[in-house]
Amino acid sequence: MLKKILIVIAVTLFSIIGFGKEVDVSQIAVDYPYKDNAIMATVMGTPSSQWYKFKKGKAPKVKKFKTIKKVPEILRQWSDYEYGVWTQKNDAPLMILVSGTGSLYNSGLTMYMANVFYDRGYNVIALSSPTTMPYIVSQSKNNYAGYIKDESTHMYELIAAAVLKEKADGMKVTKTHIGGYSLGGFQSLLIQELDSKNKKIGIEKSLMLNSPVSILTATQKLDSYLVENGIYNAEGLEKFLDNIFGKLVYDEKIELSDVDFTDIRSAVSKLQLKDSDFEVLTGLLFRFYSANMTFAGEVFSGKDAVGRLSDKKAYKRFDSVTEEFREGLSVSFDEYSKEILYPYLKKNKYPDLTMEQFIKEFDLRNSQEFIEKNNKNIIFITSKDDILITESDLDYINNTFGNKVIIPYGGHTGILWHKDVANLMIDKLEEE
């Protein structure tokens, strides 16, 4: 009985004090310019003057995985899945970085983060998100990609193979961590969980940066940016884009020569873009990703395609896909996942999969048992005003993750570029 009481007391204390050193969030990025505007922070990121300053920034060695399936002609340009490798000369820890939604291994934020880790003495392997066309086309084992369980399982196998190859080629690894931003942060946890069972990599800690709690809730919030601004379909998007580009072409008050696109704040001021414009552009960006998954799925499925984009059942290399692209922008991820992906999975792979279980797998709560057992080795860094999380999500993060830092501002990944946050994420990883 006494033993049980002591265990309860210990658990209670840990839930109160958390893990790791307490971080004074009021001292993080005090010079950050978008403290009062989450959508601006999300879109604008961090001024380059506030970035981490590299001692030895460098480009990666580019490696690749060949396609695991027959690729239709029209998708052939994405037949290889590339990744980047940074290798230290001496023994060093390894950081595996998984990019966020729609981001390649050589996208701006992934390259920046990889170089931060390399500069701080880490080996790095950086991978593109499974929501990118190179992964969807060459690696996804489903015609319709995006099922988080399947994609994370295959990503785990790819990472294990990449780590094994780099070690064979001379990379000296002392310990291994995994991390990522946005969807990449979410997947880092799933891959850490897989490794705890399969032990192919030896992952010690995961670093979750601006991870959504529920992927489906996050995408619904993004879609709401379009709906709340009166955009319901492809025609609405065309009208919005015509208005933006019309300012550049026809507004006599705006001269392109006067717009300094290297100074984003100045450019935004000149173009007279409002918060609502940034909301639409953010929502539109994520529509591209669901459009890609829908189109690739239609092509791979051929005569069995759902037909959401067109009635066409076969594509040749140089076929026009303008109409498919246009229609694809009207497909939200919520529609794609529930009306296209789920029926496909149930019919072709998992006949017993319920919609309830399908939805649960896109939520961190589905890994609750693993999180509770490994809380100390999971680092969660996010912004209080992250546009992809709700108040209930924030409560969940606060009540679940002991080793967390919630920065008061910064939007979705915007503040990750700040030098204070760059140093913070590594300092948290290196805490004993």
Helices and strands as residue ranges (DSSP letters): H 2-17, G 25-27, H 38-44, G 48-50, E 61-66, G 73-78, E 80-86, E 92-98, H 108-119, E 123-127, H 133-138, H 148-168, E 173-181, H 183-198, E 203-209, H 215-227, H 234-250, G 256-258, H 264-271, H 275-301, G 302-304, H 322-328, H 333-335, I 336-341, H 342-348, H 355-360, G 364-367, H 368-373, G 375-377, E 378-383, H 391-400, E 404-407, G 414-417, H 419-429
